[in-house]
Amino acid sequence: MKKLNVILLAILPFLTPEIKAQSDKKLNFNVRAGFSIGASTPIGIPVTIRKIESYNPGLLLSLEAGLHYPLPGKFGLATALRLEQKGMTTQSRVKGYYTTFNEGSNSRSQSIIGYFWGTVETKVKNSYLTLPIHATYAFNSPLTVKAGAFVSLLLENNFSGKARNGYVRDQTPVGLKEEIDEAYYDFSKEVRPVNAGVEIGADYRLNSRLFASAMFNYALTPLMKKDFQSIDFDLHNLYLNLGVGYRF
């Protein structure tokens, strides 16, 4: 939370109407608050995940300070600084699921590497400082659409969970079998410090100042570091952000 507080204090001076007065009149300043729902997920469900038994998106908040510059016609350019959280909690039934229990198990303290059959619970909650850059198009209506790219700097990270009610085969799918009541893992240190991708969304003007917004973003870079091997498929951040904003 200390990192989040420092960043928030850094951008608070910009959250004032004076910005508009001090800048070119065409430069529009806005603030927006919202929440996200989505998942850090493989693209396509691997055959080793047999069933997703539960999914909880949690409370994932965002706060954004943005600028919009209208171009001739109906087009424009927009950018912002966004503090946001991305995460989820899931429970899945797996079969032959390759992983590492680096926090040990109920029967021994050392790491276990192998193929697991049973139930896996995963909790992800990461905080980012995000810089989006968008092209915008304003219709002859309250609707404005936007699309572009983003890059996010990781501020706080958590990727952890446990396996239970199953067994693991050591190193290979036919390795030595060990019963697992509970075993734990924590891959938080393996989350990439930078996440980047594309996003598309829209703003809907409610009145001269207030607007509602929706933004879907897809991270092209995998969630975990390049040399991470404790899960044998890539995970990507896919999230929908909904919010309300105010134009100065």
N, C-alpha and C positions, 0 to 999 in steps of 0.2 A: 504493500500500500504506500510506502514511502515514495517509491518512484512515481506512482500515479499522482500523489499529492504535489510533488515537485513540478511535474508536467502541467497539472491543472493550474497551479499558481503562475506558471510561466505564460499560459495563454489567457488568463483572466483579464489582464489589461486590455486585450483586444475585444473583449465582450462588452463594448460600450458604443453608444451611438456616435461618439466623437470621431470614430474612424471614418465614417461617411463624410463628415465635414472636412476632414483633413486630407481626403483623397479626391481623385477625380470624380465628378458627379455621376459619371456612367458606372463607376465601380460600386456594386451593391454588396452590402455586408449582411450576413445572416447567422443565426445560431439555431441549433437543432438538438433535441434530445430524443432518445428512442430506446428500443430494445431489439435484440436479435434472436432468431430461432433458426436452428440448422444442425449441422453435424460435421465432425472431423471424420471423414469416411473414405473408404476405397471407392473408386469409380467402377461400379458393378460389384455385386456381393460375391466374395470368394466362395468356392464350394466348401471350404472348411468351416464356414459359418452356416450352420444348419437352420437356425431360427433366431430371430431377434425377439426376445421375450418381453423386454420393456425398454422404454425410451423416455427420458426426462430432460427437456432442454434447459431447465433451470432459469434463473433470472440473469440475463446478460444485458447489461446497460451500455449506453453509448452517449457521448456528448461531443458536439462538433461545432467549430467556428469556421465559417466559409466565406468565400468571395466569388462573385459572379460578374463577368465582364461581357455585356452584350456586344455582338458584332453586327455589321450591317445586315438588314433583313431579320430573320427570326432566329438566327444562330447565336451562339455565345460560347464562352469558355468559363469553366468553374474549377475551383480548387478549395481545399479545406485542410484543417487539422482535426483529426477525429480520435478521441479516446474510446476504445471499445473492448468488449469482452466476447470471447468465442468459446463455446464449450458444450458439454452434454454429459449425461450419465446413462449408460446402457447396460443391459444384461442380455447375454446371448448364449445359446447352446452351440457348442463347437465340436468338430470331429477332425482329428489329425491336425490341430491348430498349432503351428510352430511358434514358440515364444520362449522367453527367459523369465524365470521367477527369481529376480535378483535380490529380493528381500527375504528369500528362504521360504520355508513352509512350517506347518505345525510340527513336523517330525524332525526337521534339521534346519540349521541356520544358513548353510551355504547355498549358493545359487543353483538352480536347476534349469538345464537347457534341454528342450526336447519337444515332442509332439503331444499335445494335450487333448483328451476327450473329457467333456464335462461342461460346466457353466463358468463363463467368464464375465466379470463385472468391470467396467471401465469408466473412469471419471476423468474428464478433460475440462480444464478451465484456464484459458490463457488470456492475458491482457495485452493490448497492442496500442501503439501510437501510429495512426495511419494517415498517409498523404495520398489522397485521390486526385486525379486530373481528368476532367470530363469535357466533352463537347456536348452542348445543349441545343435543343430545338423547342421553341415556344409555338404552340398551336394558337389559332384564333379562338381560344377558350381558356379556362383556368389551368389547363394541363401543359406542363413542360416535361419533356423526356430528356434523358441524359445517358451517356455511355462513355466508358473510358477505362483507365487502368488505375491500379493502386499499388503502393508498397507500404508494408507494415513493419515496424520495429517492435520486437517482443519486449515487454516490460516485466511481466510476471508469468510464470508458467507452472502448470500442473498437469501431468499425464500419469495416472496411477490406477491401480485396481487390484483385483484378486481373482483367483480361480478356486473353485470348490466342487465337491461332489463328483469327483472323476478320478482319472489316472493319467500319468504322463509316461511316455516311452522315451528313454534316454537317448538323445542325439539323433536317432533315426526312427522312422515309423515302426520298425520292428525291433527296436532296442529294448533294454531291460525295463520291465513295467514296474511302476511305483504308484501306489494308491495315494490320492491327494484329497484330504479333507478340506484344507485351505492352504493356499500359497499366494504370496504377494509379489507385486512388481511395482517399480517406480521408474518411469522413463522420462521424468521431467527434464533432466539435463540434456536429453537428446532432442528436444524441440528446437527447430531452426530459429536462430535469432532474427532472421528476416523472412517475411512472407510476401509474395507478390502475385498479382493476378489481374483479372478483368472484372468489371461490374457494370450493371445496367439498371436504370431505375426511372422514377418519375416523381415530380412534385405536383400537387394539386392545390391551387390557391383557394383558400377559404374566405379571405377578405383581403384588403389592401396590405395587411401585415402578416397574417397567419397563413400557414400552409401545412398540408399533410404530405408525407413522403414515404416512398418505398424504394428499397435498393437491394438487389440481389448481387452477391459477389462470389466469385469462384477463384480460388487460389491455384495458379498454375504450378507453383513450386510445392513439392511435398511438405507435409507438416514436420516430418522428422529429418534429422541430418542425413547427409549423403551416405555415410558409412554405417548408419543404423541397420542392424540385421536381426534384431530380436522379434520383429514381425516381418513376415516374408511378402508383404504387399505394401504399396504406398498409400498414405492417407492424405486427403486434401480437405481444406476448409471450404465448405459450401454453406453460406448463411444468407438469410433474408432479414434485412433490417427495416423496421417500421418506426416512424416517429412523427413528431410535429415540430415546426420551426417558426421563427419570427424574423421578418425582414426589417432592417432599419432604414 
